[in-house]
Amino acid sequence: MKPALSAVAVAVVLTAAALGLGASVASAQPPPPSPAQGEPVPAWAPPKPAEFWAGQPVVWTSAWGGRWGVWINGGFITLSSNPVTNGG
């Protein structure tokens, strides 16, 4: 009788784990910065190319020497060149 109860207990635990009951490991990536956030725009920044692009607000980032761009699907799409080097 004890082996049968042990087998049932193991089956219940495995079923609960398969259904996601109990402790789970968080594997979600952190969300990208809010499109409305952006960074403060320095005085030397080029003019903003547009208010919106592909339905998303255009924001400033200091990455890559400073660029205007939009956040889409967790990635940043640049819309301007590097104002310091005037290139990519």
C-alpha positions in Angstrom: 0.0 0.0 0.0 2.9 2.4 0.8 4.5 2.1 -2.7 1.1 2.9 -4.3 0.7 6.0 -2.1 4.2 7.1 -2.9 3.6 6.7 -6.6 0.3 8.7 -6.3 2.0 11.4 -4.4 4.8 11.7 -7.0 2.2 11.8 -9.8 0.3 14.6 -8.1 3.4 16.7 -7.6 4.5 16.2 -11.2 1.1 17.0 -12.5 0.9 20.2 -10.4 4.4 21.2 -11.7 3.3 20.6 -15.3 0.2 22.7 -14.8 2.3 25.6 -13.3 1.1 25.2 -9.8 3.7 26.1 -7.2 6.9 28.0 -7.6 7.8 29.0 -11.1 10.9 30.6 -12.6 10.3 34.1 -14.1 11.8 34.1 -17.6 10.2 37.3 -19.0 12.5 39.9 -20.2 12.3 43.4 -18.6 10.1 45.7 -20.6 11.8 48.3 -22.7 11.8 51.9 -21.4 8.4 53.6 -21.9 8.3 55.3 -25.3 7.2 58.5 -23.5 10.3 58.4 -21.3 13.2 59.2 -23.5 16.1 61.2 -22.1 16.6 64.9 -21.7 17.5 66.5 -25.0 20.9 68.3 -25.0 21.2 71.7 -26.4 23.5 70.5 -29.2 21.0 67.8 -30.4 19.7 68.2 -34.0 16.1 69.1 -34.5 13.5 66.4 -33.8 12.7 64.8 -37.1 9.0 64.2 -36.2 6.7 63.8 -33.3 5.6 60.3 -34.2 6.9 57.5 -36.5 5.0 54.3 -37.2 2.5 55.4 -34.5 5.2 55.6 -31.8 6.5 58.8 -30.2 10.0 59.9 -31.3 12.4 60.2 -28.3 16.1 61.1 -27.7 18.6 58.5 -26.5 22.3 59.2 -25.6 23.3 55.8 -27.0 25.5 55.7 -30.1 26.6 59.3 -29.5 23.0 60.6 -29.3 20.1 59.9 -31.7 16.4 60.5 -32.3 14.4 57.3 -32.6 11.5 55.2 -31.6 10.9 52.1 -29.4 9.1 49.3 -31.4 8.7 45.8 -30.1 11.4 46.2 -27.5 14.0 47.5 -30.0 15.2 51.1 -30.7 15.0 52.2 -34.3 17.2 55.3 -34.9 15.9 58.1 -37.1 18.9 60.4 -37.1 22.6 60.1 -37.5 25.2 60.7 -34.8 25.4 64.5 -34.5 29.0 64.4 -33.3 30.5 62.4 -36.2 27.6 63.1 -38.6 27.5 59.5 -39.5 26.3 56.0 -38.4 
